[in-house]
């Protein structure tokens, strides 16, 4: 496929992703109240536990509207995850051999639960992250959380966990497509673990070790699981080849 055709395909896939996000965000608009209340609950709990004031501060005339748009977008990202993950695969699939294109259902059937699993883990981590961060407020002080920064923090936490959990599926796909051998992944495991911990420290928006470890440990386990799955296929293919030549 010529380079210009790749650019056109990439553009078309981006448009389709944007359409999916828009549809998901429209649906998210109607679920804004219960989702925002759930996101605000750890802040209210922190306010009850501390002697000072902890609250989300809408500091501008249009801040409340902007907050609703951001929450709707966040919901749209989660709801449309099967759609944009499929578009990611569909962009890569034309370059695969026909035998490899049958992995589509396997990719989506694994990537979607892992992405949602990352979101679920972030949901478990999120109240603890809020509790840790608001705990740095001096006694008798007030902590007015800027609504814009609060939502940016929340979206970054959830999306980072979701995308991080999808990466092992991409590893398996690259190995099954013959791009990277499982032995290569295994030889670089020390560097991989180091990179995972560094990225976990960067992607998690809290300075505490707990949140970083909550992302890094499952990602490390998934890394080795991905290497194992990739290596299993290679082993089975080698055995099949030996039987055919026997």
N, C-alpha and C positions, 0 to 999 in steps of 0.2 A: 504494500500500500504506500503511495507517495506521501511525502511529508505534509503537503498541503491537505491531503485527504485525512491524515491523522489530526491535523488542527481542526478541520471541519467536524470530524467525529467528536473530538474533545469539546468543541463549542456546543454541538447538539446535545451531548450528554450533560453538559453544565446547564443548558436551558431546561432539560427534562428534570434535573435535580432541583433547579429553582422552582419549577412548577410544582413538584412534589412538596417542597418546603412551604410554598405558598398555601397549598391546600391544607397541609398539616397545621400551619399557623392559623388559618381561618377556623379550623376545628378547635385549636388551642385557645382562641379568643374566648370561646364560650365556656372553657374550663379554667379560666384565669382565676376566679375567686377561690375555688377549693385548692388549686395548686399553690397559689400565693399564700393562703392560710397555712398550708402544710409547710411551706418554706419558711414562713415567719414563726412557726411554733417554737423552734429551738431558741430564737431570739427572745420570745416571750418567757420561755422557761429560764433563760439566763437572767432576765430582768427580775424574776421572782426570787432567784437564788442569791442575787447580789443586793447590796444595800443601795447602790447607785441606780441610775436610770439607764436602761439599755433599750433602744428602739430604732426602727428604720425611719430615717428622716427624708421626706419628700421636699427638697429644698427649692424647687422651682415651680412655676405655673404649669408647665407641661410635663413635669417629672412623672406624675402619676400615669399619664397617657403613655409616656415612653416606657415606663415600667411594665405596663400591660402589654405593649408591643413586644418587649424583650421576653417576657414570660411566655407569650403566645409563640414566639419564634423558638424558644427552648422546647416547648411542648411539640412544636412542629418537627424539630430535629429528631425527637424520640419517636413520634408516631410515623414519620416517613422513613425511618431507618431501613426497613426492608426495601423500599424503593431506591434510595440513593446507594445502598450497598449493591443492589442489582445493577444499577447504572455503572458503578465502578467495575463490576465483573464484565458487563457488556462492552465496555470500552477496551478491555484487555482481550476478550474472547476472540475477536477476529484474527488476532495474531497467533492463535493456538491451532494445533492440528485437530482434526475432527475427533480423534480419540480423546483428546484432552478437554474438549468442550462439554463432554458429558459430566464433568465435575461441577457443573453449574449448581445443581441442586445440593451437592455436598457442600459447596462453598457457602451458599445462602443458608442452608440448614444448620451450619455451624457458626457462621459469622453473626447472624441475627441474634441467636440466643446468647452468644458471648458479649455482643454489644449491650444487650439488655441486662445481662448479668453484671457487666461493669457499671451500668447505671444503678442497678440495685445495690451493689456494694458501695457506690458513692453515696447513695441515700442513707446507708447505715453509718458511713463515716461522717456525713455532713453535720448531724447534731453535735458530735464530739468535737469536730473542728470549730464550730461556732462557740461551744463551751470553752474550749482552750483559748481561743483568740480573745473572747470577751473577758476571760479571767485575768488578762493582763491589765485591765482597767484598775487604776489605783483606788483604794478604799475611799468611798465618798464621792468619787468622780462620776461623770456621766459619759456614756458612750452613744453618740448619735451616729448610726450607721447610714452613710449616704446611700440612697436607694440605687443610684447608678452603679456605684462601686460594689454594692452588695450583690446585685444581680450579675455583674461581670464575674465576681468571685464564684458565685453559685454555678453559673453556666460553665465556667472554666473547669471547675471541679468535676462536674458530672460528665461533660463531654470528654475530658481527658481520660477518665476511667473507662468510658465506653470505647473510645478509639484504641486505647492501649490494649484492651482485651481482644481486639480484632486482629492485631498484628500477628499472633501465632498462626492464624488461618492463612495469612499471606505467606508466611514462611513455608507452610506445607504446600501451598500452591506452587511456589517458586521451585521447590524440590521436585514435586511431581511433574512439573513442566520441563524439568531438566536444566533449569537456569542455575540453581545452586544445589550442590550435592549435600546430602545429610551429613557426611563426614566433615564438610567445610563448616557447617553450623556447629558441629560438635567440637572441632578443633578451636573454634573461637569462643567457647563458652565463657572463659574468664573475662574476655573483653565484653561479651554480651551482658554478663551480670553487672559489670561495672557501668556500662552504658544504661542499663535498666535502672540502676539506683540513682544515677545522675539525672536521667530524664524524670524519674519519679520525684526527685527533689525540685526539679524545675517546674513540672506540670502541676503538682499539687500546690495550691495557693496558700498553704499554711506552713509556718516555720517549724512545726513540731515533727518529731521523728515518727510518732504513731501513724499519722496520715501517710507519710512517705512509705513506711513499711507495709501499710495496708495495700498500697498499689504495687510496691516492688516485689513482695513475696509471691503473690499470685501470678504476677507477670513472669517471674523466674520459673515457677512451676509450669506455667503454660509454655514457656520457651522449651524446656526439656521435654514436655509432652509432645510438642510440635516436632522436635527432632526425632523422638521415638516413632511417631506416626509416619513421618517421612522415611525414616530408615526401615520401617516394617514393610512398606511398599517396595522399596529397593530390594530388600531381602527376598520377598516373595517373587519378584520379577527375576532375580538371579536363580532361584530354585527352579522356576518354570523353564528358564533357558537351559539349565543343566538337564532337566528331564527331556526336553525336546532334542537335545544333542546326544542323549544316552542311547 
